[in-house]
């Protein structure tokens, strides 16, 4: 595995999806919101598995697609050389974040954890502020009119099914 991609996986998703939720679970175990593991006899267990499966698939698909067609990683220290507008990026400009949000929702359901649900909301709000103020401005600078056309065609968060039109590249 490419070192930049491995570092991306360890630093970004592991922090958001493993380290912070684990800290939340540890800190809330003796609180008024203790985690309670869902069991196979509960609908929450199966719903969490379904949502985790969809979120995992979306995350893996987007990272593979990003690496293959963008020739880079999702991380700021090894950004793509090419604008990726195909695959999951045809329906949503931020499918990796959507996948991460689904995984956080699955964790909140699986552990019956309101604090993890609150972390999911905080993570979304942070990204909802960061993307238009920082990320998109950088993409506009790097990819110019191609990114502006893509941005006008594809929604930031809520996926459009089916996509409006086929991508011009890839």
Chimera marker file (.cmm) of the C-alpha trace (Angstrom):
<marker_set name="trace">
<marker id="1" x="0.000" y="0.000" z="0.000" r="1" g="1" b="0" radius="0.5"/>
<marker id="2" x="1.225" y="3.459" z="-0.845" r="1" g="1" b="0" radius="0.5"/>
<marker id="3" x="2.651" y="5.237" z="2.269" r="1" g="1" b="0" radius="0.5"/>
<marker id="4" x="0.708" y="8.506" z="1.682" r="1" g="1" b="0" radius="0.5"/>
<marker id="5" x="-2.590" y="6.581" z="1.478" r="1" g="1" b="0" radius="0.5"/>
<marker id="6" x="-1.772" y="4.498" z="4.557" r="1" g="1" b="0" radius="0.5"/>
<marker id="7" x="-0.892" y="7.656" z="6.503" r="1" g="1" b="0" radius="0.5"/>
<marker id="8" x="-4.161" y="9.230" z="5.314" r="1" g="1" b="0" radius="0.5"/>
<marker id="9" x="-6.155" y="6.257" z="6.602" r="1" g="1" b="0" radius="0.5"/>
<marker id="10" x="-4.379" y="6.232" z="9.964" r="1" g="1" b="0" radius="0.5"/>
<marker id="11" x="-4.585" y="9.967" z="10.600" r="1" g="1" b="0" radius="0.5"/>
<marker id="12" x="-7.940" y="11.054" z="9.189" r="1" g="1" b="0" radius="0.5"/>
<marker id="13" x="-10.566" y="8.271" z="9.282" r="1" g="1" b="0" radius="0.5"/>
<marker id="14" x="-9.063" y="6.460" z="12.271" r="1" g="1" b="0" radius="0.5"/>
<marker id="15" x="-9.212" y="9.627" z="14.352" r="1" g="1" b="0" radius="0.5"/>
<marker id="16" x="-12.789" y="10.457" z="13.355" r="1" g="1" b="0" radius="0.5"/>
<marker id="17" x="-14.204" y="6.924" z="13.334" r="1" g="1" b="0" radius="0.5"/>
<marker id="18" x="-12.152" y="5.040" z="15.952" r="1" g="1" b="0" radius="0.5"/>
<marker id="19" x="-10.137" y="7.174" z="18.385" r="1" g="1" b="0" radius="0.5"/>
<marker id="20" x="-12.723" y="9.892" z="19.138" r="1" g="1" b="0" radius="0.5"/>
<marker id="21" x="-15.687" y="7.457" z="19.389" r="1" g="1" b="0" radius="0.5"/>
<marker id="22" x="-13.597" y="5.162" z="21.639" r="1" g="1" b="0" radius="0.5"/>
<marker id="23" x="-12.765" y="8.119" z="23.887" r="1" g="1" b="0" radius="0.5"/>
<marker id="24" x="-16.455" y="9.081" z="23.954" r="1" g="1" b="0" radius="0.5"/>
<marker id="25" x="-17.434" y="5.530" z="24.931" r="1" g="1" b="0" radius="0.5"/>
<marker id="26" x="-14.814" y="5.442" z="27.702" r="1" g="1" b="0" radius="0.5"/>
<marker id="27" x="-15.722" y="8.876" z="29.055" r="1" g="1" b="0" radius="0.5"/>
<marker id="28" x="-19.479" y="8.221" z="29.047" r="1" g="1" b="0" radius="0.5"/>
<marker id="29" x="-19.578" y="4.711" z="30.496" r="1" g="1" b="0" radius="0.5"/>
<marker id="30" x="-20.323" y="6.035" z="34.014" r="1" g="1" b="0" radius="0.5"/>
<marker id="31" x="-22.432" y="8.984" z="32.869" r="1" g="1" b="0" radius="0.5"/>
<marker id="32" x="-26.142" y="9.506" z="32.355" r="1" g="1" b="0" radius="0.5"/>
<marker id="33" x="-25.552" y="8.413" z="28.720" r="1" g="1" b="0" radius="0.5"/>
<marker id="34" x="-23.683" y="5.112" z="29.105" r="1" g="1" b="0" radius="0.5"/>
<marker id="35" x="-23.152" y="3.072" z="25.951" r="1" g="1" b="0" radius="0.5"/>
<marker id="36" x="-25.277" y="-0.023" z="25.658" r="1" g="1" b="0" radius="0.5"/>
<marker id="37" x="-24.347" y="-2.562" z="23.001" r="1" g="1" b="0" radius="0.5"/>
<marker id="38" x="-27.156" y="-3.499" z="20.604" r="1" g="1" b="0" radius="0.5"/>
<marker id="39" x="-27.870" y="-7.217" z="20.339" r="1" g="1" b="0" radius="0.5"/>
<marker id="40" x="-28.985" y="-9.258" z="17.321" r="1" g="1" b="0" radius="0.5"/>
<marker id="41" x="-32.484" y="-9.424" z="18.803" r="1" g="1" b="0" radius="0.5"/>
<marker id="42" x="-32.834" y="-5.646" z="18.397" r="1" g="1" b="0" radius="0.5"/>
<marker id="43" x="-33.619" y="-3.781" z="15.187" r="1" g="1" b="0" radius="0.5"/>
<marker id="44" x="-30.845" y="-1.250" z="16.054" r="1" g="1" b="0" radius="0.5"/>
<marker id="45" x="-28.236" y="-3.973" z="15.651" r="1" g="1" b="0" radius="0.5"/>
<marker id="46" x="-29.367" y="-4.821" z="12.113" r="1" g="1" b="0" radius="0.5"/>
<marker id="47" x="-29.905" y="-1.192" z="11.161" r="1" g="1" b="0" radius="0.5"/>
<marker id="48" x="-26.398" y="-0.366" z="12.406" r="1" g="1" b="0" radius="0.5"/>
<marker id="49" x="-24.944" y="-3.230" z="10.319" r="1" g="1" b="0" radius="0.5"/>
<marker id="50" x="-26.810" y="-2.060" z="7.220" r="1" g="1" b="0" radius="0.5"/>
<marker id="51" x="-25.727" y="1.574" z="7.642" r="1" g="1" b="0" radius="0.5"/>
<marker id="52" x="-22.122" y="0.496" z="8.432" r="1" g="1" b="0" radius="0.5"/>
<marker id="53" x="-22.063" y="-1.682" z="5.321" r="1" g="1" b="0" radius="0.5"/>
<marker id="54" x="-23.255" y="1.166" z="3.103" r="1" g="1" b="0" radius="0.5"/>
<marker id="55" x="-20.861" y="3.647" z="4.741" r="1" g="1" b="0" radius="0.5"/>
<marker id="56" x="-17.889" y="1.261" z="4.487" r="1" g="1" b="0" radius="0.5"/>
<marker id="57" x="-18.603" y="0.475" z="0.852" r="1" g="1" b="0" radius="0.5"/>
<marker id="58" x="-18.903" y="4.178" z="0.020" r="1" g="1" b="0" radius="0.5"/>
<marker id="59" x="-15.634" y="5.021" z="1.811" r="1" g="1" b="0" radius="0.5"/>
<marker id="60" x="-13.651" y="2.234" z="0.139" r="1" g="1" b="0" radius="0.5"/>
<marker id="61" x="-15.154" y="2.988" z="-3.290" r="1" g="1" b="0" radius="0.5"/>
<marker id="62" x="-14.379" y="6.698" z="-3.048" r="1" g="1" b="0" radius="0.5"/>
<marker id="63" x="-10.795" y="6.215" z="-1.862" r="1" g="1" b="0" radius="0.5"/>
<marker id="64" x="-10.065" y="3.653" z="-4.599" r="1" g="1" b="0" radius="0.5"/>
<marker id="65" x="-11.689" y="5.853" z="-7.234" r="1" g="1" b="0" radius="0.5"/>
<marker id="66" x="-9.858" y="8.919" z="-5.959" r="1" g="1" b="0" radius="0.5"/>
<marker id="67" x="-6.483" y="7.152" z="-6.055" r="1" g="1" b="0" radius="0.5"/>
<marker id="68" x="-7.051" y="5.571" z="-9.477" r="1" g="1" b="0" radius="0.5"/>
<marker id="69" x="-8.500" y="8.579" z="-11.329" r="1" g="1" b="0" radius="0.5"/>
<marker id="70" x="-7.154" y="11.469" z="-9.276" r="1" g="1" b="0" radius="0.5"/>
<marker id="71" x="-3.661" y="10.016" z="-8.906" r="1" g="1" b="0" radius="0.5"/>
<marker id="72" x="-3.451" y="11.141" z="-5.303" r="1" g="1" b="0" radius="0.5"/>
<marker id="73" x="-5.003" y="10.633" z="-1.894" r="1" g="1" b="0" radius="0.5"/>
<marker id="74" x="-7.847" y="12.345" z="-0.037" r="1" g="1" b="0" radius="0.5"/>
<marker id="75" x="-5.306" y="13.947" z="2.317" r="1" g="1" b="0" radius="0.5"/>
<marker id="76" x="-4.152" y="17.549" z="1.981" r="1" g="1" b="0" radius="0.5"/>
<marker id="77" x="-0.480" y="16.469" z="2.075" r="1" g="1" b="0" radius="0.5"/>
<marker id="78" x="-0.875" y="14.267" z="-1.061" r="1" g="1" b="0" radius="0.5"/>
<marker id="79" x="-3.762" y="15.808" z="-3.045" r="1" g="1" b="0" radius="0.5"/>
<marker id="80" x="-4.963" y="14.494" z="-6.403" r="1" g="1" b="0" radius="0.5"/>
<marker id="81" x="-3.341" y="15.676" z="-9.589" r="1" g="1" b="0" radius="0.5"/>
<marker id="82" x="-6.607" y="15.350" z="-11.545" r="1" g="1" b="0" radius="0.5"/>
<marker id="83" x="-10.164" y="16.392" z="-10.734" r="1" g="1" b="0" radius="0.5"/>
<marker id="84" x="-12.323" y="13.325" z="-10.050" r="1" g="1" b="0" radius="0.5"/>
<marker id="85" x="-15.907" y="13.710" z="-11.270" r="1" g="1" b="0" radius="0.5"/>
<marker id="86" x="-16.893" y="10.092" z="-11.949" r="1" g="1" b="0" radius="0.5"/>
<marker id="87" x="-18.044" y="7.170" z="-9.799" r="1" g="1" b="0" radius="0.5"/>
<marker id="88" x="-19.537" y="8.281" z="-6.493" r="1" g="1" b="0" radius="0.5"/>
<marker id="89" x="-18.416" y="11.845" z="-7.260" r="1" g="1" b="0" radius="0.5"/>
<marker id="90" x="-21.106" y="12.041" z="-9.969" r="1" g="1" b="0" radius="0.5"/>
<marker id="91" x="-23.844" y="12.113" z="-7.307" r="1" g="1" b="0" radius="0.5"/>
<marker id="92" x="-22.212" y="14.004" z="-4.426" r="1" g="1" b="0" radius="0.5"/>
<marker id="93" x="-19.146" y="16.251" z="-4.142" r="1" g="1" b="0" radius="0.5"/>
<marker id="94" x="-18.170" y="14.763" z="-0.753" r="1" g="1" b="0" radius="0.5"/>
<marker id="95" x="-18.903" y="11.028" z="-0.808" r="1" g="1" b="0" radius="0.5"/>
<marker id="96" x="-16.042" y="10.224" z="1.598" r="1" g="1" b="0" radius="0.5"/>
<marker id="97" x="-17.569" y="12.497" z="4.246" r="1" g="1" b="0" radius="0.5"/>
<marker id="98" x="-21.001" y="10.992" z="3.540" r="1" g="1" b="0" radius="0.5"/>
<marker id="99" x="-19.526" y="7.519" z="4.112" r="1" g="1" b="0" radius="0.5"/>
<marker id="100" x="-17.864" y="8.657" z="7.353" r="1" g="1" b="0" radius="0.5"/>
<marker id="101" x="-21.153" y="10.174" z="8.565" r="1" g="1" b="0" radius="0.5"/>
<marker id="102" x="-22.925" y="6.881" z="7.855" r="1" g="1" b="0" radius="0.5"/>
<marker id="103" x="-20.259" y="4.999" z="9.825" r="1" g="1" b="0" radius="0.5"/>
<marker id="104" x="-20.651" y="7.391" z="12.772" r="1" g="1" b="0" radius="0.5"/>
<marker id="105" x="-24.429" y="6.913" z="12.607" r="1" g="1" b="0" radius="0.5"/>
<marker id="106" x="-23.879" y="3.138" z="12.659" r="1" g="1" b="0" radius="0.5"/>
<marker id="107" x="-21.655" y="3.484" z="15.739" r="1" g="1" b="0" radius="0.5"/>
<marker id="108" x="-24.255" y="5.653" z="17.483" r="1" g="1" b="0" radius="0.5"/>
<marker id="109" x="-26.950" y="3.052" z="16.734" r="1" g="1" b="0" radius="0.5"/>
<marker id="110" x="-24.797" y="0.052" z="17.653" r="1" g="1" b="0" radius="0.5"/>
<marker id="111" x="-23.749" y="1.540" z="21.001" r="1" g="1" b="0" radius="0.5"/>
<marker id="112" x="-27.027" y="3.373" z="21.681" r="1" g="1" b="0" radius="0.5"/>
<marker id="113" x="-24.828" y="6.418" z="22.164" r="1" g="1" b="0" radius="0.5"/>
<marker id="114" x="-26.248" y="9.932" z="22.077" r="1" g="1" b="0" radius="0.5"/>
<marker id="115" x="-22.740" y="11.352" z="22.624" r="1" g="1" b="0" radius="0.5"/>
<marker id="116" x="-21.486" y="9.610" z="19.453" r="1" g="1" b="0" radius="0.5"/>
<marker id="117" x="-24.544" y="10.984" z="17.622" r="1" g="1" b="0" radius="0.5"/>
<marker id="118" x="-23.564" y="14.435" z="18.913" r="1" g="1" b="0" radius="0.5"/>
<marker id="119" x="-19.992" y="13.844" z="17.634" r="1" g="1" b="0" radius="0.5"/>
<marker id="120" x="-21.463" y="12.916" z="14.226" r="1" g="1" b="0" radius="0.5"/>
<marker id="121" x="-23.391" y="16.211" z="14.147" r="1" g="1" b="0" radius="0.5"/>
<marker id="122" x="-20.326" y="18.183" z="15.252" r="1" g="1" b="0" radius="0.5"/>
<marker id="123" x="-18.222" y="16.451" z="12.573" r="1" g="1" b="0" radius="0.5"/>
<marker id="124" x="-20.809" y="17.349" z="9.926" r="1" g="1" b="0" radius="0.5"/>
<marker id="125" x="-21.056" y="20.989" z="11.058" r="1" g="1" b="0" radius="0.5"/>
<marker id="126" x="-17.255" y="21.314" z="11.017" r="1" g="1" b="0" radius="0.5"/>
<marker id="127" x="-17.126" y="19.955" z="7.474" r="1" g="1" b="0" radius="0.5"/>
<marker id="128" x="-20.095" y="22.073" z="6.390" r="1" g="1" b="0" radius="0.5"/>
<marker id="129" x="-18.067" y="25.127" z="7.428" r="1" g="1" b="0" radius="0.5"/>
<marker id="130" x="-14.661" y="23.909" z="6.213" r="1" g="1" b="0" radius="0.5"/>
<marker id="131" x="-15.625" y="22.741" z="2.721" r="1" g="1" b="0" radius="0.5"/>
<marker id="132" x="-17.100" y="25.968" z="1.310" r="1" g="1" b="0" radius="0.5"/>
<marker id="133" x="-14.593" y="28.236" z="3.080" r="1" g="1" b="0" radius="0.5"/>
<marker id="134" x="-11.361" y="26.300" z="2.493" r="1" g="1" b="0" radius="0.5"/>
<marker id="135" x="-11.560" y="23.080" z="0.478" r="1" g="1" b="0" radius="0.5"/>
<marker id="136" x="-13.694" y="24.367" z="-2.402" r="1" g="1" b="0" radius="0.5"/>
<marker id="137" x="-11.665" y="27.554" z="-2.762" r="1" g="1" b="0" radius="0.5"/>
<marker id="138" x="-8.502" y="25.460" z="-3.081" r="1" g="1" b="0" radius="0.5"/>
<marker id="139" x="-10.147" y="23.203" z="-5.675" r="1" g="1" b="0" radius="0.5"/>
<marker id="140" x="-11.300" y="26.242" z="-7.652" r="1" g="1" b="0" radius="0.5"/>
<marker id="141" x="-7.723" y="27.532" z="-7.635" r="1" g="1" b="0" radius="0.5"/>
<marker id="142" x="-6.209" y="24.172" z="-8.688" r="1" g="1" b="0" radius="0.5"/>
<marker id="143" x="-8.786" y="23.029" z="-11.244" r="1" g="1" b="0" radius="0.5"/>
<marker id="144" x="-10.390" y="26.314" z="-12.402" r="1" g="1" b="0" radius="0.5"/>
<marker id="145" x="-13.403" y="26.172" z="-14.730" r="1" g="1" b="0" radius="0.5"/>
<marker id="146" x="-13.553" y="22.374" z="-14.640" r="1" g="1" b="0" radius="0.5"/>
<marker id="147" x="-14.251" y="22.478" z="-10.900" r="1" g="1" b="0" radius="0.5"/>
<marker id="148" x="-16.726" y="25.378" z="-11.239" r="1" g="1" b="0" radius="0.5"/>
<marker id="149" x="-18.732" y="23.386" z="-13.837" r="1" g="1" b="0" radius="0.5"/>
<marker id="150" x="-18.617" y="20.306" z="-11.622" r="1" g="1" b="0" radius="0.5"/>
<marker id="151" x="-19.672" y="22.339" z="-8.581" r="1" g="1" b="0" radius="0.5"/>
<marker id="152" x="-22.657" y="23.786" z="-10.481" r="1" g="1" b="0" radius="0.5"/>
<marker id="153" x="-23.754" y="20.299" z="-11.583" r="1" g="1" b="0" radius="0.5"/>
<marker id="154" x="-23.230" y="18.165" z="-8.458" r="1" g="1" b="0" radius="0.5"/>
<marker id="155" x="-24.638" y="18.869" z="-4.964" r="1" g="1" b="0" radius="0.5"/>
<marker id="156" x="-22.273" y="19.235" z="-1.996" r="1" g="1" b="0" radius="0.5"/>
<marker id="157" x="-24.009" y="16.920" z="0.504" r="1" g="1" b="0" radius="0.5"/>
<marker id="158" x="-27.348" y="15.448" z="-0.587" r="1" g="1" b="0" radius="0.5"/>
<marker id="159" x="-26.703" y="12.922" z="-3.393" r="1" g="1" b="0" radius="0.5"/>
<marker id="160" x="-28.596" y="13.349" z="-6.644" r="1" g="1" b="0" radius="0.5"/>
<marker id="161" x="-29.843" y="10.042" z="-8.074" r="1" g="1" b="0" radius="0.5"/>
<marker id="162" x="-29.493" y="9.635" z="-10.955" r="1" g="1" b="0" radius="0.5"/>
<marker id="163" x="-26.754" y="12.170" z="-11.677" r="1" g="1" b="0" radius="0.5"/>
<marker id="164" x="-27.764" y="15.069" z="-13.913" r="1" g="1" b="0" radius="0.5"/>
<marker id="165" x="-25.314" y="14.182" z="-16.680" r="1" g="1" b="0" radius="0.5"/>
<marker id="166" x="-22.308" y="12.050" z="-17.423" r="1" g="1" b="0" radius="0.5"/>
<marker id="167" x="-18.925" y="13.488" z="-16.468" r="1" g="1" b="0" radius="0.5"/>
<marker id="168" x="-16.885" y="15.202" z="-19.139" r="1" g="1" b="0" radius="0.5"/>
<marker id="169" x="-13.663" y="13.456" z="-18.080" r="1" g="1" b="0" radius="0.5"/>
<marker id="170" x="-12.615" y="10.032" z="-16.718" r="1" g="1" b="0" radius="0.5"/>
<link id1="1" id2="2" r="1" g="1" b="0" radius="0.2"/>
<link id1="2" id2="3" r="1" g="1" b="0" radius="0.2"/>
<link id1="3" id2="4" r="1" g="1" b="0" radius="0.2"/>
<link id1="4" id2="5" r="1" g="1" b="0" radius="0.2"/>
<link id1="5" id2="6" r="1" g="1" b="0" radius="0.2"/>
<link id1="6" id2="7" r="1" g="1" b="0" radius="0.2"/>
<link id1="7" id2="8" r="1" g="1" b="0" radius="0.2"/>
<link id1="8" id2="9" r="1" g="1" b="0" radius="0.2"/>
<link id1="9" id2="10" r="1" g="1" b="0" radius="0.2"/>
<link id1="10" id2="11" r="1" g="1" b="0" radius="0.2"/>
<link id1="11" id2="12" r="1" g="1" b="0" radius="0.2"/>
<link id1="12" id2="13" r="1" g="1" b="0" radius="0.2"/>
<link id1="13" id2="14" r="1" g="1" b="0" radius="0.2"/>
<link id1="14" id2="15" r="1" g="1" b="0" radius="0.2"/>
<link id1="15" id2="16" r="1" g="1" b="0" radius="0.2"/>
<link id1="16" id2="17" r="1" g="1" b="0" radius="0.2"/>
<link id1="17" id2="18" r="1" g="1" b="0" radius="0.2"/>
<link id1="18" id2="19" r="1" g="1" b="0" radius="0.2"/>
<link id1="19" id2="20" r="1" g="1" b="0" radius="0.2"/>
<link id1="20" id2="21" r="1" g="1" b="0" radius="0.2"/>
<link id1="21" id2="22" r="1" g="1" b="0" radius="0.2"/>
<link id1="22" id2="23" r="1" g="1" b="0" radius="0.2"/>
<link id1="23" id2="24" r="1" g="1" b="0" radius="0.2"/>
<link id1="24" id2="25" r="1" g="1" b="0" radius="0.2"/>
<link id1="25" id2="26" r="1" g="1" b="0" radius="0.2"/>
<link id1="26" id2="27" r="1" g="1" b="0" radius="0.2"/>
<link id1="27" id2="28" r="1" g="1" b="0" radius="0.2"/>
<link id1="28" id2="29" r="1" g="1" b="0" radius="0.2"/>
<link id1="29" id2="30" r="1" g="1" b="0" radius="0.2"/>
<link id1="30" id2="31" r="1" g="1" b="0" radius="0.2"/>
<link id1="31" id2="32" r="1" g="1" b="0" radius="0.2"/>
<link id1="32" id2="33" r="1" g="1" b="0" radius="0.2"/>
<link id1="33" id2="34" r="1" g="1" b="0" radius="0.2"/>
<link id1="34" id2="35" r="1" g="1" b="0" radius="0.2"/>
<link id1="35" id2="36" r="1" g="1" b="0" radius="0.2"/>
<link id1="36" id2="37" r="1" g="1" b="0" radius="0.2"/>
<link id1="37" id2="38" r="1" g="1" b="0" radius="0.2"/>
<link id1="38" id2="39" r="1" g="1" b="0" radius="0.2"/>
<link id1="39" id2="40" r="1" g="1" b="0" radius="0.2"/>
<link id1="40" id2="41" r="1" g="1" b="0" radius="0.2"/>
<link id1="41" id2="42" r="1" g="1" b="0" radius="0.2"/>
<link id1="42" id2="43" r="1" g="1" b="0" radius="0.2"/>
<link id1="43" id2="44" r="1" g="1" b="0" radius="0.2"/>
<link id1="44" id2="45" r="1" g="1" b="0" radius="0.2"/>
<link id1="45" id2="46" r="1" g="1" b="0" radius="0.2"/>
<link id1="46" id2="47" r="1" g="1" b="0" radius="0.2"/>
<link id1="47" id2="48" r="1" g="1" b="0" radius="0.2"/>
<link id1="48" id2="49" r="1" g="1" b="0" radius="0.2"/>
<link id1="49" id2="50" r="1" g="1" b="0" radius="0.2"/>
<link id1="50" id2="51" r="1" g="1" b="0" radius="0.2"/>
<link id1="51" id2="52" r="1" g="1" b="0" radius="0.2"/>
<link id1="52" id2="53" r="1" g="1" b="0" radius="0.2"/>
<link id1="53" id2="54" r="1" g="1" b="0" radius="0.2"/>
<link id1="54" id2="55" r="1" g="1" b="0" radius="0.2"/>
<link id1="55" id2="56" r="1" g="1" b="0" radius="0.2"/>
<link id1="56" id2="57" r="1" g="1" b="0" radius="0.2"/>
<link id1="57" id2="58" r="1" g="1" b="0" radius="0.2"/>
<link id1="58" id2="59" r="1" g="1" b="0" radius="0.2"/>
<link id1="59" id2="60" r="1" g="1" b="0" radius="0.2"/>
<link id1="60" id2="61" r="1" g="1" b="0" radius="0.2"/>
<link id1="61" id2="62" r="1" g="1" b="0" radius="0.2"/>
<link id1="62" id2="63" r="1" g="1" b="0" radius="0.2"/>
<link id1="63" id2="64" r="1" g="1" b="0" radius="0.2"/>
<link id1="64" id2="65" r="1" g="1" b="0" radius="0.2"/>
<link id1="65" id2="66" r="1" g="1" b="0" radius="0.2"/>
<link id1="66" id2="67" r="1" g="1" b="0" radius="0.2"/>
<link id1="67" id2="68" r="1" g="1" b="0" radius="0.2"/>
<link id1="68" id2="69" r="1" g="1" b="0" radius="0.2"/>
<link id1="69" id2="70" r="1" g="1" b="0" radius="0.2"/>
<link id1="70" id2="71" r="1" g="1" b="0" radius="0.2"/>
<link id1="71" id2="72" r="1" g="1" b="0" radius="0.2"/>
<link id1="72" id2="73" r="1" g="1" b="0" radius="0.2"/>
<link id1="73" id2="74" r="1" g="1" b="0" radius="0.2"/>
<link id1="74" id2="75" r="1" g="1" b="0" radius="0.2"/>
<link id1="75" id2="76" r="1" g="1" b="0" radius="0.2"/>
<link id1="76" id2="77" r="1" g="1" b="0" radius="0.2"/>
<link id1="77" id2="78" r="1" g="1" b="0" radius="0.2"/>
<link id1="78" id2="79" r="1" g="1" b="0" radius="0.2"/>
<link id1="79" id2="80" r="1" g="1" b="0" radius="0.2"/>
<link id1="80" id2="81" r="1" g="1" b="0" radius="0.2"/>
<link id1="81" id2="82" r="1" g="1" b="0" radius="0.2"/>
<link id1="82" id2="83" r="1" g="1" b="0" radius="0.2"/>
<link id1="83" id2="84" r="1" g="1" b="0" radius="0.2"/>
<link id1="84" id2="85" r="1" g="1" b="0" radius="0.2"/>
<link id1="85" id2="86" r="1" g="1" b="0" radius="0.2"/>
<link id1="86" id2="87" r="1" g="1" b="0" radius="0.2"/>
<link id1="87" id2="88" r="1" g="1" b="0" radius="0.2"/>
<link id1="88" id2="89" r="1" g="1" b="0" radius="0.2"/>
<link id1="89" id2="90" r="1" g="1" b="0" radius="0.2"/>
<link id1="90" id2="91" r="1" g="1" b="0" radius="0.2"/>
<link id1="91" id2="92" r="1" g="1" b="0" radius="0.2"/>
<link id1="92" id2="93" r="1" g="1" b="0" radius="0.2"/>
<link id1="93" id2="94" r="1" g="1" b="0" radius="0.2"/>
<link id1="94" id2="95" r="1" g="1" b="0" radius="0.2"/>
<link id1="95" id2="96" r="1" g="1" b="0" radius="0.2"/>
<link id1="96" id2="97" r="1" g="1" b="0" radius="0.2"/>
<link id1="97" id2="98" r="1" g="1" b="0" radius="0.2"/>
<link id1="98" id2="99" r="1" g="1" b="0" radius="0.2"/>
<link id1="99" id2="100" r="1" g="1" b="0" radius="0.2"/>
<link id1="100" id2="101" r="1" g="1" b="0" radius="0.2"/>
<link id1="101" id2="102" r="1" g="1" b="0" radius="0.2"/>
<link id1="102" id2="103" r="1" g="1" b="0" radius="0.2"/>
<link id1="103" id2="104" r="1" g="1" b="0" radius="0.2"/>
<link id1="104" id2="105" r="1" g="1" b="0" radius="0.2"/>
<link id1="105" id2="106" r="1" g="1" b="0" radius="0.2"/>
<link id1="106" id2="107" r="1" g="1" b="0" radius="0.2"/>
<link id1="107" id2="108" r="1" g="1" b="0" radius="0.2"/>
<link id1="108" id2="109" r="1" g="1" b="0" radius="0.2"/>
<link id1="109" id2="110" r="1" g="1" b="0" radius="0.2"/>
<link id1="110" id2="111" r="1" g="1" b="0" radius="0.2"/>
<link id1="111" id2="112" r="1" g="1" b="0" radius="0.2"/>
<link id1="112" id2="113" r="1" g="1" b="0" radius="0.2"/>
<link id1="113" id2="114" r="1" g="1" b="0" radius="0.2"/>
<link id1="114" id2="115" r="1" g="1" b="0" radius="0.2"/>
<link id1="115" id2="116" r="1" g="1" b="0" radius="0.2"/>
<link id1="116" id2="117" r="1" g="1" b="0" radius="0.2"/>
<link id1="117" id2="118" r="1" g="1" b="0" radius="0.2"/>
<link id1="118" id2="119" r="1" g="1" b="0" radius="0.2"/>
<link id1="119" id2="120" r="1" g="1" b="0" radius="0.2"/>
<link id1="120" id2="121" r="1" g="1" b="0" radius="0.2"/>
<link id1="121" id2="122" r="1" g="1" b="0" radius="0.2"/>
<link id1="122" id2="123" r="1" g="1" b="0" radius="0.2"/>
<link id1="123" id2="124" r="1" g="1" b="0" radius="0.2"/>
<link id1="124" id2="125" r="1" g="1" b="0" radius="0.2"/>
<link id1="125" id2="126" r="1" g="1" b="0" radius="0.2"/>
<link id1="126" id2="127" r="1" g="1" b="0" radius="0.2"/>
<link id1="127" id2="128" r="1" g="1" b="0" radius="0.2"/>
<link id1="128" id2="129" r="1" g="1" b="0" radius="0.2"/>
<link id1="129" id2="130" r="1" g="1" b="0" radius="0.2"/>
<link id1="130" id2="131" r="1" g="1" b="0" radius="0.2"/>
<link id1="131" id2="132" r="1" g="1" b="0" radius="0.2"/>
<link id1="132" id2="133" r="1" g="1" b="0" radius="0.2"/>
<link id1="133" id2="134" r="1" g="1" b="0" radius="0.2"/>
<link id1="134" id2="135" r="1" g="1" b="0" radius="0.2"/>
<link id1="135" id2="136" r="1" g="1" b="0" radius="0.2"/>
<link id1="136" id2="137" r="1" g="1" b="0" radius="0.2"/>
<link id1="137" id2="138" r="1" g="1" b="0" radius="0.2"/>
<link id1="138" id2="139" r="1" g="1" b="0" radius="0.2"/>
<link id1="139" id2="140" r="1" g="1" b="0" radius="0.2"/>
<link id1="140" id2="141" r="1" g="1" b="0" radius="0.2"/>
<link id1="141" id2="142" r="1" g="1" b="0" radius="0.2"/>
<link id1="142" id2="143" r="1" g="1" b="0" radius="0.2"/>
<link id1="143" id2="144" r="1" g="1" b="0" radius="0.2"/>
<link id1="144" id2="145" r="1" g="1" b="0" radius="0.2"/>
<link id1="145" id2="146" r="1" g="1" b="0" radius="0.2"/>
<link id1="146" id2="147" r="1" g="1" b="0" radius="0.2"/>
<link id1="147" id2="148" r="1" g="1" b="0" radius="0.2"/>
<link id1="148" id2="149" r="1" g="1" b="0" radius="0.2"/>
<link id1="149" id2="150" r="1" g="1" b="0" radius="0.2"/>
<link id1="150" id2="151" r="1" g="1" b="0" radius="0.2"/>
<link id1="151" id2="152" r="1" g="1" b="0" radius="0.2"/>
<link id1="152" id2="153" r="1" g="1" b="0" radius="0.2"/>
<link id1="153" id2="154" r="1" g="1" b="0" radius="0.2"/>
<link id1="154" id2="155" r="1" g="1" b="0" radius="0.2"/>
<link id1="155" id2="156" r="1" g="1" b="0" radius="0.2"/>
<link id1="156" id2="157" r="1" g="1" b="0" radius="0.2"/>
<link id1="157" id2="158" r="1" g="1" b="0" radius="0.2"/>
<link id1="158" id2="159" r="1" g="1" b="0" radius="0.2"/>
<link id1="159" id2="160" r="1" g="1" b="0" radius="0.2"/>
<link id1="160" id2="161" r="1" g="1" b="0" radius="0.2"/>
<link id1="161" id2="162" r="1" g="1" b="0" radius="0.2"/>
<link id1="162" id2="163" r="1" g="1" b="0" radius="0.2"/>
<link id1="163" id2="164" r="1" g="1" b="0" radius="0.2"/>
<link id1="164" id2="165" r="1" g="1" b="0" radius="0.2"/>
<link id1="165" id2="166" r="1" g="1" b="0" radius="0.2"/>
<link id1="166" id2="167" r="1" g="1" b="0" radius="0.2"/>
<link id1="167" id2="168" r="1" g="1" b="0" radius="0.2"/>
<link id1="168" id2="169" r="1" g="1" b="0" radius="0.2"/>
<link id1="169" id2="170" r="1" g="1" b="0" radius="0.2"/>
</marker_set>
